[in-house]
Amino acid sequence: MSNQTVYTLLNQQNGNLSFKVFEFDNNSYFDHIQRNNYFTIIIVTGGEGVAKVDFCEYTFQENSLFAFYPYQPFLLQSKGDLVGYCIQFHHDFFCIYRHHKEIATNGILFNNIYQQPFISLDENSKATMLNFIREIIGELKIDALRRDEVIVSYLKIFLVIATRIKLEQQSVQETEAVNAKQLLIVQNLRNAIEDNFREKHAPSDYADLLHLTPPVLSRIAKTHFRKPLSELISERIIIEAKRELYLTPKTIKEIAYELGYEDEYYFSRFFKSKTDISPQSYRETVGFNRLTG
């Protein structure tokens, strides 16, 4: 890949990467585990393979758009060359948590433990998304007035459109994947996790709430979400912990207690076992202290 196909913006205060977009024509960038401290969007316009994300594997085809949040482990194994574009941006440049009300992408496009981490693009939607990338590249090529704001505006629209597509595809996939009874159980499970993950951490807790046996609920969860129920619960806790570490000045002890852990050291070990980084290191890298320091 030539240097002319990579475009970046740096944080003027600390020299770190704020925004980057590049074109790729092989899989050397994604064929090993990635744990980036920034959001990553990948559009595969050519090629196919298997995506390994967190604890699951997904088969993907060309015209797939992936969305990964910071420190989410992933790799793409392809049967041949992968062709496409990649966008990466740091919290400091654009924070989806802070702009959640504007673009409604957090928990859908990113941080969605309940769905596959990519969407399929038809020819029209692919053309639309690639056009936004070209517009962003055009801005990156020049040093014009309020360039960063223009790029953020394009990025917002890009994310909104991608989120719309994912919402549409989720609805179709859920209808096709399970019968009406199972679909109700799946939705009730989602709601139960959202309402209770701070207090209830065991799969048996949710089986009790839904009046099902643990094996039955675990089988439905594994079939629909492609991961164990215990992982769904743990990932939801980790997502909330990251938000608190990033957005608030709360101590780790306070965050642990609010998430149902009386022992902050046990919570820290749990967090590190799932993310390969301690809560304090995460905060110092991308969190509250970094932004205000």
C-alpha positions as CSV (number, residue, x, y, z in Angstrom):
1,M,0.0,0.0,0.0
2,S,1.5,3.4,-1.0
3,N,1.7,6.3,1.4
4,Q,-0.6,8.3,-0.7
5,T,-3.5,6.1,0.4
6,V,-3.1,6.9,4.1
7,Y,-4.6,10.1,5.5
8,T,-4.3,11.1,9.2
9,L,-5.1,13.9,11.7
10,L,-3.0,14.3,14.8
11,N,-4.0,15.7,18.1
12,Q,-2.1,19.0,18.2
13,Q,-1.8,18.9,22.0
14,N,-0.2,15.5,22.4
15,G,0.7,14.4,18.9
16,N,-1.4,11.2,19.1
17,L,-3.6,9.9,16.3
18,S,-7.0,11.5,16.2
19,F,-8.4,10.3,12.9
20,K,-7.2,8.1,10.1
21,V,-8.5,6.7,6.9
22,F,-6.7,4.3,4.5
23,E,-7.4,2.0,1.6
24,F,-6.1,-1.6,1.8
25,D,-5.7,-4.3,-0.8
26,N,-4.6,-7.3,1.3
27,N,-5.2,-8.7,4.8
28,S,-1.9,-7.9,6.4
29,Y,-3.5,-5.2,8.6
30,F,-6.2,-7.4,10.2
31,D,-4.9,-11.0,10.2
32,H,-3.7,-10.7,13.8
33,I,-5.5,-9.8,17.0
34,Q,-6.3,-6.1,17.1
35,R,-6.9,-4.2,20.4
36,N,-6.9,-0.6,19.3
37,N,-7.5,2.3,21.6
38,Y,-9.8,3.9,19.0
39,F,-12.9,3.1,17.1
40,T,-12.4,1.1,13.9
41,I,-14.7,0.9,10.9
42,I,-13.8,-1.4,8.1
43,I,-15.6,-1.7,4.8
44,V,-14.7,-4.8,2.8
45,T,-15.5,-4.2,-0.8
46,G,-13.7,-7.3,-2.1
47,G,-12.9,-10.7,-0.5
48,E,-14.5,-12.9,2.1
49,G,-13.5,-14.9,5.2
50,V,-14.1,-15.3,8.9
51,A,-14.1,-12.6,11.5
52,K,-13.0,-13.6,15.1
53,V,-14.5,-11.0,17.5
54,D,-14.4,-11.3,21.2
55,F,-15.3,-15.0,21.8
56,C,-17.2,-15.6,18.5
57,E,-16.6,-16.3,14.9
58,Y,-18.7,-14.9,12.0
59,T,-18.5,-15.6,8.3
60,F,-18.5,-12.5,6.1
61,Q,-18.7,-11.7,2.4
62,E,-17.7,-8.7,0.3
63,N,-19.6,-5.5,0.9
64,S,-19.5,-5.9,4.7
65,L,-19.1,-3.0,7.1
66,F,-17.5,-3.8,10.5
67,A,-17.6,-1.5,13.5
68,F,-15.3,-2.2,16.5
69,Y,-15.1,-0.2,19.8
70,P,-11.8,0.6,21.6
71,Y,-9.9,-2.4,22.9
72,Q,-12.4,-4.8,21.4
73,P,-10.3,-7.8,20.2
74,F,-10.8,-8.8,16.6
75,L,-9.1,-10.3,13.5
76,L,-10.2,-11.0,10.0
77,Q,-9.1,-14.2,8.3
78,S,-9.6,-14.2,4.6
79,K,-9.4,-16.8,1.9
80,G,-7.6,-14.3,-0.4
81,D,-6.9,-10.7,-0.5
82,L,-9.2,-8.2,1.2
83,V,-9.9,-4.9,-0.5
84,G,-11.6,-1.9,1.1
85,Y,-11.3,1.1,3.4
86,C,-10.6,1.5,7.1
87,I,-11.6,4.5,9.3
88,Q,-10.1,4.9,12.8
89,F,-10.9,7.7,15.2
90,H,-10.0,8.4,18.9
91,H,-12.4,9.3,21.7
92,D,-10.8,12.8,21.7
93,F,-11.8,13.4,18.1
94,F,-15.3,12.1,18.3
95,C,-16.9,10.3,21.3
96,I,-19.9,8.3,20.4
97,Y,-20.8,8.1,24.1
98,R,-21.1,11.9,24.4
99,H,-23.0,12.2,21.1
100,H,-25.3,9.2,21.7
101,K,-28.5,11.3,21.7
102,E,-27.5,12.9,18.3
103,I,-26.6,9.7,16.4
104,A,-28.0,6.9,18.6
105,T,-25.1,4.6,17.4
106,N,-23.8,3.4,20.8
107,G,-25.3,0.0,21.7
108,I,-26.4,-0.6,18.1
109,L,-23.5,-0.1,15.7
110,F,-20.9,-0.2,18.5
111,N,-21.1,-1.9,21.9
112,N,-23.8,-4.3,20.8
113,I,-23.2,-7.6,22.5
114,Y,-26.4,-9.0,21.1
115,Q,-25.7,-8.9,17.3
116,Q,-22.9,-9.7,14.8
117,P,-20.4,-6.8,14.6
118,F,-21.0,-6.1,10.9
119,I,-23.7,-5.2,8.4
120,S,-24.1,-6.1,4.7
121,L,-24.2,-3.3,2.2
122,D,-26.2,-3.4,-1.0
123,E,-24.8,-1.6,-4.0
124,N,-26.7,1.7,-3.3
125,S,-25.7,1.8,0.4
126,K,-22.1,0.8,-0.4
127,A,-21.9,3.7,-3.0
128,T,-23.3,6.1,-0.4
129,M,-20.8,5.1,2.3
130,L,-17.8,5.1,-0.1
131,N,-18.9,8.6,-1.2
132,F,-18.6,9.9,2.3
133,I,-15.2,8.3,2.7
134,R,-14.1,10.1,-0.5
135,E,-15.5,13.4,0.8
136,I,-13.5,12.9,4.1
137,I,-10.3,12.1,2.1
138,G,-10.9,15.2,0.1
139,E,-10.9,17.3,3.3
140,L,-7.9,15.5,4.7
141,K,-5.9,16.4,1.6
142,I,-6.3,20.2,2.2
143,D,-5.6,22.5,5.1
144,A,-8.8,24.5,5.0
145,L,-10.8,26.5,7.5
146,R,-12.5,24.3,10.2
147,R,-11.5,21.1,8.4
148,D,-11.9,19.0,11.6
149,E,-15.5,20.1,12.0
150,V,-16.4,19.2,8.4
151,I,-14.9,15.8,8.9
152,V,-16.8,15.2,12.1
153,S,-20.0,16.2,10.2
154,Y,-19.4,13.7,7.5
155,L,-18.5,11.1,10.1
156,K,-21.7,11.7,12.0
157,I,-23.8,11.2,8.9
158,F,-21.8,8.1,8.0
159,L,-22.5,6.6,11.4
160,V,-26.2,7.5,11.4
161,I,-26.7,5.8,8.0
162,A,-24.7,2.7,9.1
163,T,-26.9,2.5,12.2
164,R,-30.1,2.7,10.2
165,I,-28.9,-0.2,8.0
166,K,-28.0,-2.3,11.1
167,L,-31.4,-1.6,12.7
168,E,-33.2,-2.7,9.5
169,Q,-31.1,-5.9,9.2
170,Q,-31.5,-6.8,12.8
171,S,-35.2,-6.8,12.5
172,V,-35.1,-9.1,9.4
173,Q,-32.5,-11.4,11.0
174,E,-34.4,-11.8,14.3
175,T,-37.6,-12.6,12.4
176,E,-35.9,-15.2,10.3
177,A,-33.7,-16.7,13.1
178,V,-36.3,-17.7,15.7
179,N,-40.0,-18.5,16.0
180,A,-42.3,-16.1,17.8
181,K,-41.9,-17.8,21.2
182,Q,-38.1,-17.8,21.1
183,L,-38.1,-14.2,19.9
184,L,-40.1,-13.2,22.9
185,I,-37.7,-15.0,25.2
186,V,-34.7,-13.4,23.5
187,Q,-36.2,-9.9,23.8
188,N,-37.1,-10.5,27.5
189,L,-33.5,-11.7,28.1
190,R,-32.1,-8.5,26.6
191,N,-34.4,-6.4,28.8
192,A,-33.6,-8.5,31.9
193,I,-29.8,-8.0,31.3
194,E,-30.3,-4.3,30.7
195,D,-32.3,-3.9,33.9
196,N,-30.4,-6.2,36.2
197,F,-26.7,-6.5,35.1
198,R,-25.6,-4.3,38.0
199,E,-27.0,-6.6,40.6
200,K,-27.3,-10.0,38.9
201,H,-24.2,-11.6,37.4
202,A,-25.1,-15.3,37.2
203,P,-26.9,-17.0,34.3
204,S,-29.1,-18.8,36.8
205,D,-30.4,-15.4,38.0
206,Y,-31.8,-14.7,34.6
207,A,-33.2,-18.2,34.2
208,D,-35.2,-17.5,37.4
209,L,-36.4,-14.1,36.2
210,L,-37.6,-15.6,32.9
211,H,-39.0,-18.7,34.6
212,L,-36.9,-21.1,32.5
213,T,-34.4,-23.7,33.4
214,P,-30.7,-22.6,33.1
215,P,-29.9,-25.2,30.3
216,V,-32.9,-24.0,28.2
217,L,-32.1,-20.3,28.5
218,S,-28.4,-21.0,27.9
219,R,-29.2,-23.0,24.7
220,I,-31.5,-20.2,23.4
221,A,-28.8,-17.5,24.2
222,K,-26.1,-19.5,22.5
223,T,-28.2,-20.2,19.4
224,H,-29.3,-16.6,19.0
225,F,-26.2,-14.6,20.2
226,R,-23.5,-17.2,19.3
227,K,-22.0,-16.8,22.7
228,P,-22.6,-18.2,26.2
229,L,-25.1,-16.4,28.4
230,S,-22.3,-15.7,31.0
231,E,-20.4,-13.8,28.3
232,L,-23.4,-11.7,27.4
233,I,-23.7,-10.7,31.1
234,S,-20.0,-10.1,31.5
235,E,-19.7,-8.0,28.3
236,R,-22.6,-5.8,29.4
237,I,-20.9,-5.1,32.7
238,I,-17.6,-4.3,30.9
239,I,-19.3,-1.9,28.5
240,E,-20.8,0.0,31.5
241,A,-17.5,0.0,33.3
242,K,-15.7,1.5,30.3
243,R,-18.3,4.2,30.0
244,E,-17.9,5.1,33.7
245,L,-14.1,5.0,33.5
246,Y,-14.2,7.2,30.4
247,L,-17.0,9.7,31.1
248,T,-16.8,10.2,34.9
249,P,-14.3,11.0,37.7
250,K,-15.7,8.2,39.9
251,T,-13.2,6.1,41.7
252,I,-12.7,2.5,40.6
253,K,-14.1,1.5,44.0
254,E,-17.2,3.5,43.4
255,I,-17.7,2.0,39.9
256,A,-17.1,-1.5,41.2
257,Y,-19.7,-1.0,43.9
258,E,-22.3,0.4,41.5
259,L,-21.8,-2.7,39.3
260,G,-22.4,-5.1,42.1
261,Y,-18.8,-5.8,43.3
262,E,-18.0,-5.0,46.9
263,D,-14.4,-5.9,46.4
264,E,-12.7,-3.5,44.0
265,Y,-9.7,-5.7,43.5
266,Y,-11.9,-8.6,42.5
267,F,-13.6,-6.2,40.0
268,S,-10.2,-5.1,38.7
269,R,-9.2,-8.7,38.1
270,F,-12.5,-9.4,36.3
271,F,-12.1,-6.3,34.1
272,K,-8.5,-7.2,33.2
273,S,-9.4,-10.8,32.4
274,K,-12.0,-9.6,29.9
275,T,-10.1,-6.6,28.3
276,D,-6.4,-7.4,28.9
277,I,-6.0,-4.0,30.6
278,S,-6.6,-2.9,34.1
279,P,-9.4,-0.3,34.9
280,Q,-6.7,2.2,35.9
281,S,-4.7,1.7,32.7
282,Y,-7.8,2.0,30.6
283,R,-8.7,5.3,32.3
284,E,-5.2,6.7,31.9
285,T,-5.2,5.7,28.2
286,V,-8.6,6.8,27.0
287,G,-10.6,7.9,30.0
288,F,-11.6,10.8,32.2
289,N,-8.1,11.5,33.6
290,R,-6.6,11.6,30.1
291,L,-9.1,14.2,28.9
292,T,-8.9,16.4,31.9
293,G,-5.2,16.1,32.7
